[in-house]
Amino acid sequence: MALKSLTSSKKIINILNRFGHCCNYTTLEELETISFVHQTQVCSPYIILNPLLCTGVASFDRYVDTLNGKETLHDTVGIIYQNIDDNSHSGLNQDDDTNAENMLPPPRLKMVDRLTPVQIDHPSPPENFSLLQAIDLLHLLSHVFHIPNTPSWTGFNCRIIEDNSPKQKVSYLTQINLSPTNVSVVAYTMEQAQNVGKECGQTYVQVTYGLPIAKIALKIQATEGLKLSNLFIHLGWFHFMMVFFKAVGTFINECGLSHMMIESKIIASGSANGIIEGKHFNRCNRLYPLMSLGLQMLHFDQFLKTKNVEHSFVKGQIYEELLEYQDKKNHNRQRLQICYQMKLISYQQNIAKTRQGDHGKTAQFYMIYIQLISYYINLSRSIRKGEFQMFKSVIPKMANLFFIVNQPNYARYCVKYLDNLNNVDETHPGLEDDFNNGFFGVKRTDKPFSRAPIDLTLEQTINADAARRLSGITHFTNSIAARQPLPCFHAITGCDYTPAFFRKDKVRPFKVLEKSKEYQSAFGNVTTDDKELLESTFVTLEKFICQIYSVNNFICFQVLFSQKKPMKTLKKIQKC
């Protein structure tokens, strides 16, 4: 069933069935139906039924068939995420035989209330905001004075920030074969989130939607009153960031920055429109802060000239301190941050003058761009570190830009969402503690500063290969998730060794081959006529294949591609 879900190919299932490695396609369909009918628990068996659990819902971008006449090619899919507790058991949860409904409720015909305008105060920045500004100044100075091995903003913060928060486990909810913006589907996902809270003994449940779904969910919640009052609805911040990139692109369009990117060969000429329109998240995430950093370096050099200070003199004063600051074993890092926090005041005054236009209109325009990118950086920092106060303080500033560039939906609903955050103690008592623990992001690794937005986690997990059709044998190796169970099939077909991949991603196989004389001699014996030597050669080559794909188990391709035989006659799987 897992292979059927990964490949979506009836032909592949039938071929493997002929070799005796799985059931036929019809039997798998029956097993899926039986397992769904008998499943009465919303939570996945791998989720531990404890509190501190949240949900997220988004569209599943696989272009599925529309035999039922639905109005979209997309499905609805959700995830559950919770902290991994070292003291808890990782055993499977058992069904409680509850009488949960497996069918979608009928479409709702109720009239929903309109959202009333709210008057809110802008939250103040966190107490350590000036200290965080000092960290950004140290990152800027490290690039200005060419400190060796200085990474980008994200890598710089990963070096200096200590994050002891636990990892979080991600599990999937049952896929819904309807549009995610369907009113009945949104209502069903809200009730599903409530059922998850009941199973885990949780009073209040957080659920994350993209704005098109969140608008409907907020209206349903306002209409139903107390029935859905225990849900707290979050906006999806990955899509929020993409819309913000589009707003920034509208602001800088035809100002010269895109031409600078092309002439400096940071991007190709054909990629400029996609970045300006905010369609390529990874490129915008790298290029916008990079251009902001370059402009800040030019501004800082001009600041030194206005103070009649030589560049080399300042470099000689602080070069060793900047080297020491990036040392992972440095325990005096906080003292250096406080020291530069005091030095930051003079530079901030110069920034304020530039933003007011004292140094010309061109400098003023680019300083506004730097300020807009700093909003995005602070939003990313608040999610990665779980800084709830900074998270609240940056939302209204970004909403102002949405109003300016005529994006009224995000301008309106950001204000509504901020009002919900400010009143969370009154509407959902105790939920603010979860916010302070960073539950508006998902941490899936042990690395510090690695928390990601919930909807971005959806895109990186279940939606990672969703847009690929994966039909037919030729597309079987397109998905890394489908290749991992069958590394030998992937290697033997030679799908990586085509001219399109020449001298790309082949560093690891060549390094493994250079370090092992056993593998080198095995490749030399491939053309031998000695059957015993040839058999041992294939065993060695199979070990080589497993090693280059980081597979712990040694999988025998003779078992994989043999004809249908009884299990007793098959060779046992050996280990490397």
Number of C-alpha atoms within 10 A of each C-alpha: 14 9 15 15 9 17 26 17 19 15 15 17 21 17 15 17 15 14 15 19 19 16 16 17 19 11 12 16 13 11 14 11 11 11 10 12 10 11 17 17 19 20 25 21 15 15 21 22 19 15 18 19 26 25 28 26 27 26 24 25 19 16 14 16 12 13 6 8 9 13 10 15 17 23 20 22 24 24 25 22 24 23 21 17 14 8 6 9 9 13 10 11 14 12 14 10 10 9 8 12 11 12 7 13 11 11 11 13 8 9 9 15 13 10 13 6 9 9 8 12 9 16 16 12 15 16 10 10 14 18 19 16 17 22 22 17 18 22 21 20 19 24 17 18 17 12 17 9 11 16 16 16 17 15 12 19 18 16 16 19 12 12 15 9 15 15 18 21 19 22 18 21 19 13 13 18 19 22 21 24 21 16 17 20 23 21 22 17 23 23 15 18 28 24 18 23 26 15 16 17 14 18 16 23 24 22 26 24 26 21 19 13 21 21 17 19 22 21 15 22 21 17 16 14 9 9 12 19 14 18 20 21 22 20 25 24 24 20 17 17 20 20 19 25 25 22 24 22 23 14 18 16 15 11 12 9 16 22 14 13 17 15 12 10 10 13 17 11 13 9 14 19 14 15 24 21 19 23 16 16 17 11 15 21 17 13 16 20 18 17 19 18 20 15 16 20 17 11 18 18 14 12 16 14 12 10 8 9 12 11 13 10 9 12 17 11 10 14 17 11 14 20 14 16 21 21 12 11 10 11 10 10 18 14 10 16 20 15 13 18 18 12 13 17 13 10 13 12 11 17 20 13 13 21 21 16 14 13 13 12 13 11 17 19 18 20 22 15 19 20 15 21 22 16 17 20 17 20 22 22 20 23 25 22 22 24 20 23 17 21 23 22 20 21 21 19 13 22 20 15 18 22 15 12 15 11 16 13 14 22 20 16 18 21 20 19 19 20 17 17 21 17 13 16 13 10 16 18 12 13 20 17 12 15 18 14 14 20 26 27 25 26 28 18 13 14 14 19 25 18 27 19 22 31 27 17 22 22 17 11 15 16 19 17 20 18 13 15 17 19 15 13 14 9 13 19 21 18 17 14 14 20 19 15 13 16 22 23 17 20 18 12 10 10 13 16 14 9 8 8 11 10 10 10 10 13 10 12 14 10 11 15 16 12 10 11 10 14 19 15 13 19 14 10 16 15 9 11 9 10 9 9 14 16 12 13 20 18 17 18 18 21 21 21 19 20 17 18 16 11 17 11 13 19 24 18 16 12 18 16 14 13 13 14 12 8 10 7 8 13 10 11 11 11 10 14
